[in-house]
């Protein structure tokens, strides 16, 4: 459990470091949702749902773009989503690396203290 807590601490620290980029990507996705809602004349909640499902590359297919503009936006949404997910995965990987290093250092310190006693 201690290793997980260390990982979460490093993850939040690193997410805070890249929060500007993450927020910018989310704002781009929100803009895409607003454009989709306006151009395709769908409710905003459906456009938001469609945009985030597309960005996460799930794509259930229950809502589809009907105009050329919103189809192009869907492609851009996919690209932005891949960047967002890739960034979160990269940050998580780095946090895990730091957590493992910290856990190993704690174990070495404990062994050193045990040897001294």
Secondary structure, DSSP 8 states (H G I E B T S, - for coil): -HHHHHHHHHHHHHHHHTHHHHHHHHHHHHHHHHHHHHHHT--HHHHHHHHHHHHTT---SSS---SHHHHHHHHHHHHHHHHHHHHHHHHHHHHHHHHHHHHHHHHHHHHHHHHH-
